[in-house]
Amino acid sequence: MTKLYDAAVFVCTPILRLIWRPRIVGRENIPHNQGCVLISNHRRWWDPLLIAVCAPRLTVNWLAKKELYKNKLFSAVLRGLGTYPVDRSRADTASVRWCIEVVQKNEVLGIFPEGTRNKQKEMLPFENGAAFCALKCGCPVYPVQIRGKKTCKKRVAFGPPLDLAAISPEKRSAERLKDITAAMRQSIEELSKLDGPEDWT
């Protein structure tokens, strides 16, 4: 949790609620006072802010691709908001250690398993890194689904936690990692069924 994050959420929430008019589904599933991992599909650059607006009492520490930290000023802002750079081209042990520390402090770790923004209705294949980090953290995983038009009328759905310990415990690590990654993807896809047939593309 950072002062800059708290200030940004405090200032932006009332304004962006008017602009986005978000419909929040599954409020009872928003984690509270526990270390956990939050996974979400990734549509736009402002997705972390949208989730913060929909759950203003929830402080999420997001992993972000290291390319965003090339500019020193922007890097300072991102770090001030509680994010951490991850190198997607290799096994980044430093970012894994940071993830574990976040959860051990009883805070929320945010990951976009698609690995990049995707403007299409269907999600991209998930990277195994999110499942790997979640396993290392040894905590519940909460799925979030973001849907909505480009500029307004957003829908954010929060789902019940996944119990990773119950997913393919008998399999070897590589195979189990694939099963957990698939379960993460399915948990987000199923959130579209929580309300009616309205078009939230």
C-alpha positions as CSV (number, residue, x, y, z in Angstrom):
1,M,0.0,0.0,0.0
2,T,1.3,3.5,-0.9
3,K,0.2,7.0,-0.3
4,L,0.2,7.7,-4.0
5,Y,-2.1,4.8,-4.7
6,D,-4.5,5.8,-2.0
7,A,-4.5,9.4,-3.2
8,A,-5.1,8.4,-6.8
9,V,-8.0,6.2,-5.9
10,F,-9.5,8.8,-3.7
11,V,-9.3,11.5,-6.4
12,C,-10.2,9.3,-9.4
13,T,-13.0,7.2,-8.0
14,P,-15.9,9.7,-8.0
15,I,-15.0,11.1,-11.5
16,L,-14.4,7.7,-13.2
17,R,-17.6,6.3,-11.7
18,L,-19.5,9.0,-13.5
19,I,-17.6,8.3,-16.8
20,W,-17.5,4.5,-16.8
21,R,-20.8,3.9,-14.9
22,P,-19.4,0.5,-13.9
23,R,-21.7,-2.4,-13.1
24,I,-20.1,-4.5,-10.3
25,V,-21.0,-8.2,-10.1
26,G,-20.0,-10.5,-7.2
27,R,-19.1,-7.9,-4.6
28,E,-19.2,-10.6,-2.0
29,N,-16.2,-12.2,-3.7
30,I,-13.9,-9.1,-3.3
31,P,-11.1,-10.3,-1.0
32,H,-10.7,-8.5,2.4
33,N,-7.8,-8.5,4.8
34,Q,-5.9,-11.4,3.3
35,G,-2.9,-12.1,1.2
36,C,-4.0,-13.4,-2.2
37,V,-3.6,-13.2,-5.9
38,L,-6.0,-11.3,-8.2
39,I,-6.1,-12.4,-11.9
40,S,-7.9,-10.6,-14.6
41,N,-8.3,-10.4,-18.3
42,H,-6.6,-7.3,-19.8
43,R,-8.5,-5.0,-22.2
44,R,-7.1,-1.5,-21.8
45,W,-4.2,0.2,-20.1
46,W,-6.5,1.6,-17.4
47,D,-7.7,-1.8,-16.2
48,P,-5.9,-1.6,-12.8
49,L,-7.6,1.8,-12.2
50,L,-11.0,0.4,-13.2
51,I,-10.6,-2.4,-10.7
52,A,-9.5,0.1,-8.0
53,V,-12.6,2.2,-8.8
54,C,-14.9,-0.8,-8.4
55,A,-13.2,-2.0,-5.2
56,P,-11.7,1.2,-3.6
57,R,-11.0,-0.5,-0.3
58,L,-8.8,-3.1,-2.1
59,T,-5.2,-2.1,-2.6
60,V,-3.7,-4.2,-5.4
61,N,0.1,-4.4,-6.1
62,W,0.4,-5.1,-9.9
63,L,3.1,-6.8,-11.9
64,A,3.8,-4.8,-15.0
65,K,6.0,-5.4,-18.0
66,K,9.5,-4.0,-17.6
67,E,9.2,-2.0,-20.9
68,L,6.9,0.4,-19.1
69,Y,9.8,1.5,-16.8
70,K,12.2,2.8,-19.4
71,N,11.2,6.5,-18.8
72,K,12.5,7.5,-15.4
73,L,9.6,9.7,-14.5
74,F,7.0,7.2,-15.5
75,S,8.9,4.5,-13.7
76,A,8.9,6.5,-10.5
77,V,5.1,7.0,-10.8
78,L,4.5,3.3,-11.4
79,R,6.7,2.3,-8.5
80,G,4.9,4.9,-6.4
81,L,1.6,3.2,-7.2
82,G,3.0,-0.1,-5.9
83,T,3.8,-1.9,-9.1
84,Y,6.9,-4.0,-9.9
85,P,8.6,-4.7,-13.3
86,V,8.7,-8.2,-14.6
87,D,10.9,-9.5,-17.4
88,R,8.6,-11.6,-19.6
89,S,11.5,-13.0,-21.7
90,R,13.1,-15.1,-18.9
91,A,12.5,-16.6,-15.5
92,D,12.5,-13.5,-13.4
93,T,13.3,-14.6,-9.9
94,A,13.4,-11.1,-8.5
95,S,9.7,-10.5,-9.4
96,V,8.8,-13.9,-8.0
97,R,10.4,-12.9,-4.7
98,W,8.5,-9.6,-4.7
99,C,5.2,-11.4,-5.3
100,I,5.9,-13.7,-2.3
101,E,6.7,-10.7,-0.1
102,V,3.5,-8.9,-1.2
103,V,1.3,-11.9,-0.1
104,Q,3.3,-12.4,3.1
105,K,2.5,-8.8,4.1
106,N,-1.2,-9.8,3.8
107,E,-1.6,-7.7,0.7
108,V,-3.1,-8.4,-2.8
109,L,-1.0,-9.2,-5.8
110,G,-2.4,-8.4,-9.2
111,I,-1.5,-10.3,-12.4
112,F,-2.8,-10.2,-16.0
113,P,-2.2,-13.8,-17.1
114,E,-2.6,-12.9,-20.8
115,G,0.7,-11.0,-20.5
116,T,-0.4,-8.1,-22.6
117,R,-3.5,-6.0,-23.5
118,N,-6.0,-7.7,-25.7
119,K,-8.9,-5.7,-27.2
120,Q,-10.7,-8.8,-28.7
121,K,-13.7,-10.4,-27.0
122,E,-11.8,-13.8,-26.6
123,M,-9.0,-13.9,-24.2
124,L,-5.4,-14.6,-25.4
125,P,-3.7,-17.9,-24.2
126,F,-2.6,-17.5,-20.6
127,E,1.1,-17.5,-19.7
128,N,2.1,-20.1,-17.1
129,G,3.9,-17.4,-15.1
130,A,0.8,-16.4,-13.2
131,A,0.1,-20.0,-12.1
132,F,3.8,-20.3,-11.1
133,C,3.7,-17.2,-9.0
134,A,0.4,-18.2,-7.4
135,L,1.8,-21.6,-6.5
136,K,4.9,-20.0,-5.0
137,C,2.8,-17.6,-3.0
138,G,0.7,-20.5,-1.7
139,C,-2.5,-18.4,-1.4
140,P,-6.1,-18.2,-2.8
141,V,-6.5,-16.9,-6.4
142,Y,-9.5,-14.6,-7.1
143,P,-10.6,-14.2,-10.7
144,V,-11.9,-10.9,-12.1
145,Q,-13.5,-10.3,-15.5
146,I,-13.6,-6.9,-17.2
147,R,-16.0,-6.3,-20.1
148,G,-17.5,-3.1,-21.6
149,K,-17.3,-0.6,-24.4
150,K,-14.1,1.4,-25.1
151,T,-15.0,4.5,-23.1
152,C,-18.0,3.8,-21.0
153,K,-20.5,1.3,-19.6
154,K,-18.1,-1.1,-17.9
155,R,-18.8,-4.4,-16.2
156,V,-16.4,-5.8,-13.6
157,A,-17.2,-9.2,-12.1
158,F,-15.4,-10.7,-9.1
159,G,-15.4,-14.5,-8.7
160,P,-14.9,-16.9,-5.8
161,P,-11.4,-18.0,-5.0
162,L,-9.7,-20.9,-6.6
163,D,-8.1,-23.5,-4.4
164,L,-4.9,-24.4,-6.2
165,A,-4.1,-27.2,-3.8
166,A,-7.1,-29.1,-5.2
167,I,-6.0,-28.8,-8.8
168,S,-4.2,-31.9,-10.1
169,P,-2.1,-32.5,-7.0
170,E,-1.1,-35.9,-8.3
171,K,0.6,-34.6,-11.5
172,R,4.2,-33.6,-12.0
173,S,5.0,-29.9,-11.7
174,A,5.0,-29.0,-15.4
175,E,1.7,-30.8,-16.1
176,R,0.1,-29.4,-13.0
177,L,1.2,-25.9,-14.0
178,K,-0.7,-26.3,-17.3
179,D,-3.8,-27.5,-15.5
180,I,-3.8,-24.6,-13.0
181,T,-3.3,-22.1,-15.9
182,A,-6.3,-23.7,-17.7
183,A,-8.4,-23.5,-14.5
184,M,-7.5,-19.8,-14.1
185,R,-8.7,-19.1,-17.6
186,Q,-11.9,-21.0,-17.1
187,S,-12.6,-19.2,-13.8
188,I,-12.5,-15.9,-15.6
189,E,-14.6,-17.1,-18.6
190,E,-17.3,-18.4,-16.3
191,L,-17.8,-15.0,-14.8
192,S,-19.7,-13.9,-17.9
193,K,-22.5,-16.2,-16.8
194,L,-23.2,-14.3,-13.5
195,D,-25.7,-11.9,-15.0
196,G,-28.0,-11.6,-18.0
197,P,-27.4,-11.7,-21.7
198,E,-26.8,-8.0,-22.1
199,D,-24.0,-7.2,-24.6
200,W,-20.9,-6.2,-22.6
201,T,-18.4,-6.8,-25.5
